[in-house]
């Protein structure tokens, strides 16, 4: 009986603690979907909220944690660079954009773990014999060059503090090279080397309008798409030929 | 404000409309001046602005369909198309480009499609650019000191003619005024088809020398028959790439087509004002510059030592 009581007490405490944690970070996202239409060229997602006063704010836009097969480049015949052996990277988010109210380097283990350093550290590479020291900076470089990984300490603006609460705002810039799918926005409050609050909200990116129509046709009705693309191309070519009275250049 | 960036769902990225349109224009201009297809320039340029190579090649095939339509019709009306020869080249071309699409798919799965595309470019551009360069230089020298290297060429031609005459089913190609075995255009068509699928080009710059030097067709028939053959080869490549690899970006193709058609109109007028051999040397230099750029990429240490396996 005593044990059960203790257990219930413990549960109540945990629930309470969780409640405090969730309440410690509250935020709203300006939109619940990212609509990728014909004119999509990246998007800015407004995130506003409040954390306990004095805390460092970390906002992350993060994609599905998954795995990806990569080819390591090497020299063929000691001369030409080409793709050589296959490597599997797992426990790796497809996209990871980190914005914080101050640079994460030097904020202690917990703070740094929330940044790209922590994310790349938890990547698992197979085969295990692969050279992590060499490969992790390379994958980071690749992802950064695609605009899919980014860390910006200072992008989260802190507003004035009131009643022990610190308001913040951020505008998370999404890259143009975004794959439609489910994503999440996470907000962490870090104080005295510890996470004092965190909260997550889902956000979906989807193709709409012309790109949605074209992608559906191209991936689900490839034959018809190919025939249509050829026909329209021919008609456009004829139209231009008529306008200019040309004999064609190719 | 008019939006300048279009999102291309197949390429998976947005591109600057003005940049793509301008690129089409520049390539069209050059092809108008030099009278050759610009596929061999278009694909590398698209790769440079961040289009995955396989998408660049497939979309360029789609663009060439449009670019060669009105020319083919005009030449058909003028009687400049050897339909029999064109159809044989086409059958070979369709077989070859279908094979090429599957080769690309296999290599994409292995992660080496882009490598093969680049190596093919270096070899073809190097060979054709080098050949044109040397030929034009010789022509310019010949103009100064005439009739010197003629006997050697005759010797070569007769050996080739003997081989050609030994092939079975000899027949007449009235429009071109030649007699040969249908095996010749069929096999050459397959060869050009494979290359055009891999490189994403109409094959014009390979097909024209093949018809002039190997099939010995007169120049005006070469141009018309080449366009005819290229149109259908590219339709096949577009449909195949769309079905098998899902790499045709139709919006990209349309933007390029508009740009290149306008550029070509200006180019044709500009080309008439320039000297023939100088034009050839210029074109050869251009081809060689593109070749060296791609070769450099193969030889220099890449910025990033990792690449996605299985395409983009």
Interface residues (C-beta under 8 A of the other chain):
Chain A: X36 X37 X38 X39 X40 X41 X42 X68 X69 X70 X71 X72 X73 X79 X80 X81 X82 X83 X86 X87 X134 X135 X138 X139 X141 X142 X145 X176 X177 X179 X207 X210 X211 X212 X214 X215 X218 X219 X222 X223 X225 X226 X227 X228 X229 X230 X232 X233 X234 X236 X237 X238 X240 X241 X242 X244 X246 X247 X248 X249 X250
Chain B: X3 X5 X6 X7 X8 X9 X10 X12 X13 X14 X28 X31 X32 X35 X37 X38 X39 X62 X63 X64 X65 X66 X67 X68 X69 X70 X71 X72 X73 X74 X75 X111 X112 X115 X119 X202 X204 X227 X230 X234 X235 X238 X239 X240 X241 X242 X243 X244 X246 X248 X250 X251 X253 X254 X257 X258 X260 X261 X262 X264 X265 X267 X268 X297 X298 X299 X300 X301 X302 X303 X304 X305 X306 X307 X308 X309 X310
